[in-house]
Amino acid sequence: MTDREQLCKWFTELTGGHWHEWTMQRGGYNGCNCGVIFTDYNENIDYTNPADVLRVMMERDDFDDFLIIGLQKNHWLELEEFIENYIIEPDALLKAAVTFLKEERK
């Protein structure tokens, strides 16, 4: 598993989702050890679009805390700074969300 896949797995699990672990099933189908069988190997969400991360985080009760604590890091971010730091920079928003969610679990 790549570092990026690990981030996606953590994010999925920390937000209450299920990350599919693949095994080969009868008939040559890829399946998860949870019993679900798929014809497409990559059924897990890859979160390459920051909007997908935001969409999941916005559904959470702690979204305001994520915006204030998880992203602003003790200073208010202007929109341009937010876009540059978390939207344009690959996986920055995903990493920030995983870090925030891990801290919240402690």
Secondary structure in CASP SS format (residue, H / E / C, confidence):
PFRMAT SS
TARGET T0000
AUTHOR 0000-0000-0000
METHOD secondary structure of the structure
MODEL  1
M C 1.00
T C 1.00
D H 1.00
R H 1.00
E H 1.00
Q H 1.00
L H 1.00
C H 1.00
K H 1.00
W H 1.00
F H 1.00
T H 1.00
E H 1.00
L H 1.00
T C 1.00
G C 1.00
G C 1.00
H C 1.00
W C 1.00
H C 1.00
E C 1.00
W E 1.00
T E 1.00
M E 1.00
Q C 1.00
R H 1.00
G H 1.00
G H 1.00
Y C 1.00
N E 1.00
G E 1.00
C E 1.00
N C 1.00
C C 1.00
G C 1.00
V C 1.00
I E 1.00
F E 1.00
T C 1.00
D C 1.00
Y C 1.00
N C 1.00
E C 1.00
N C 1.00
I C 1.00
D C 1.00
Y C 1.00
T C 1.00
N C 1.00
P H 1.00
A H 1.00
D H 1.00
V H 1.00
L H 1.00
R H 1.00
V H 1.00
M H 1.00
M H 1.00
E C 1.00
R C 1.00
D C 1.00
D C 1.00
F H 1.00
D H 1.00
D H 1.00
F H 1.00
L H 1.00
I H 1.00
I H 1.00
G H 1.00
L H 1.00
Q C 1.00
K C 1.00
N C 1.00
H C 1.00
W C 1.00
L C 1.00
E C 1.00
L H 1.00
E H 1.00
E H 1.00
F H 1.00
I H 1.00
E H 1.00
N H 1.00
Y H 1.00
I H 1.00
I H 1.00
E C 1.00
P C 1.00
D C 1.00
A H 1.00
L H 1.00
L H 1.00
K H 1.00
A H 1.00
A H 1.00
V H 1.00
T H 1.00
F H 1.00
L H 1.00
K H 1.00
E H 1.00
E H 1.00
R H 1.00
K C 1.00
END
